[in-house]
């Protein structure tokens, strides 16, 4: 199980992080990964003390968090936090996209009404 997260007998941290960022891994899968003895053995120091408030969560912060896995911290607390931030940032991006599409539709409708009125009053 989870053989795709091992390369040359080592835990492929970058692959795990990439899959979390791309939302291929959810919180339940992160929990399962963290219970794998080989992955657990690759953990670095416990916890992730550098958490920021939710209002600071954005794509830039998410990219910074992704780099931490390789350079500094790799453990269950970190992976669950990364998953939470990635989910929030993805949902926020999706909401922005939906809002932009809705605004575009509204503008097209308003333009259509204006054109219709223009030609109807001629």
C-alpha positions as CSV (number, residue, x, y, z in Angstrom):
1,X,0.0,0.0,0.0
2,X,1.2,3.5,-0.9
3,X,4.1,2.1,-3.0
4,X,3.9,5.2,-5.2
5,X,5.3,7.2,-2.2
6,X,8.6,5.4,-2.1
7,X,11.6,5.8,-4.5
8,X,14.8,3.8,-4.1
9,X,13.6,2.5,-0.7
10,X,13.1,6.1,0.6
11,X,10.0,8.0,1.4
12,X,9.3,10.4,-1.5
13,X,8.3,13.5,0.5
14,X,7.9,15.6,-2.6
15,X,5.4,13.2,-4.1
16,X,3.3,13.2,-0.9
17,X,3.3,17.0,-0.7
18,X,2.5,17.3,-4.4
19,X,-0.4,15.0,-4.1
20,X,-1.7,16.9,-1.1
21,X,-1.4,20.2,-3.0
22,X,-3.2,18.8,-6.1
23,X,-5.9,17.5,-3.8
24,X,-5.3,13.8,-4.8
25,X,-4.8,13.1,-1.1
26,X,-7.5,14.0,1.5
27,X,-7.3,14.1,5.3
28,X,-8.3,10.5,5.6
29,X,-5.5,9.4,3.3
30,X,-3.0,11.5,5.1
31,X,-4.0,9.7,8.3
32,X,-3.5,6.4,6.6
33,X,-0.1,7.5,5.2
34,X,1.0,8.6,8.7
35,X,0.2,5.2,10.1
36,X,2.5,3.5,7.6
37,X,5.6,2.3,9.6
38,X,8.0,3.3,6.9
39,X,6.6,6.7,6.4
40,X,6.3,7.2,10.2
41,X,10.0,6.3,10.5
42,X,10.9,9.1,8.1
43,X,9.3,11.8,10.2
44,X,11.4,14.6,11.5
45,X,10.8,16.4,14.8
46,X,7.3,16.4,16.2
47,X,4.7,18.9,15.5
48,X,4.6,22.0,13.3
49,X,4.8,25.1,15.5
50,X,4.9,27.7,12.7
51,X,1.1,27.7,12.0
52,X,-0.4,30.9,10.8
53,X,-3.9,32.2,11.3
54,X,-6.4,31.3,8.5
55,X,-6.7,34.9,7.3
56,X,-3.0,34.5,6.1
57,X,-3.7,31.3,4.1
58,X,-3.1,31.9,0.4
59,X,-1.3,30.4,-2.6
60,X,2.0,32.1,-1.6
61,X,1.8,30.7,1.9
62,X,0.8,27.3,0.6
63,X,3.9,27.2,-1.7
64,X,6.1,28.2,1.3
65,X,4.6,25.3,3.3
66,X,5.3,22.9,0.5
67,X,9.0,23.7,0.6
68,X,9.1,23.1,4.4
69,X,8.6,19.3,3.8
70,X,11.8,18.8,2.1
71,X,13.9,21.3,4.0
72,X,12.7,21.2,7.6
73,X,9.7,19.5,8.8
74,X,7.9,16.3,7.8
75,X,5.5,14.7,10.2
76,X,1.8,14.0,10.8
77,X,1.0,17.4,12.3
78,X,2.7,19.1,9.3
79,X,1.0,16.9,6.7
80,X,-2.5,17.4,8.2
81,X,-1.9,21.2,8.5
82,X,-0.7,21.3,4.9
83,X,-3.8,19.4,3.8
84,X,-6.0,21.8,5.7
85,X,-4.4,24.9,4.1
86,X,-4.4,23.3,0.6
87,X,-8.1,22.5,0.9
88,X,-8.9,26.1,2.1
89,X,-6.8,27.7,-0.7
90,X,-8.4,25.4,-3.4
91,X,-11.9,26.2,-2.1
92,X,-11.2,29.9,-2.1
93,X,-9.8,29.8,-5.6
94,X,-12.9,27.8,-6.7
95,X,-15.2,30.4,-5.1
96,X,-13.3,33.3,-6.8
97,X,-13.6,31.5,-10.2
98,X,-17.4,30.9,-9.7
99,X,-17.8,34.6,-8.7
100,X,-15.9,35.7,-11.8
101,X,-18.1,33.5,-14.0
102,X,-21.2,34.7,-12.4
103,X,-20.1,38.3,-12.8
104,X,-19.3,37.7,-16.5
105,X,-22.8,36.2,-17.1
106,X,-24.4,39.1,-15.4
107,X,-22.4,41.6,-17.6
108,X,-23.4,39.7,-20.7
109,X,-27.1,39.7,-19.7
110,X,-26.9,43.4,-18.9
111,X,-25.2,44.1,-22.3
112,X,-27.9,42.0,-24.0
113,X,-30.7,43.9,-22.3
114,X,-29.1,47.2,-23.3
115,X,-28.7,46.2,-26.9
116,X,-32.3,44.8,-27.0
117,X,-33.6,48.1,-25.6
118,X,-31.5,50.2,-28.0
119,X,-32.9,48.3,-31.1
120,X,-36.5,48.1,-29.7
121,X,-36.7,51.9,-29.3
122,X,-35.5,52.7,-32.8
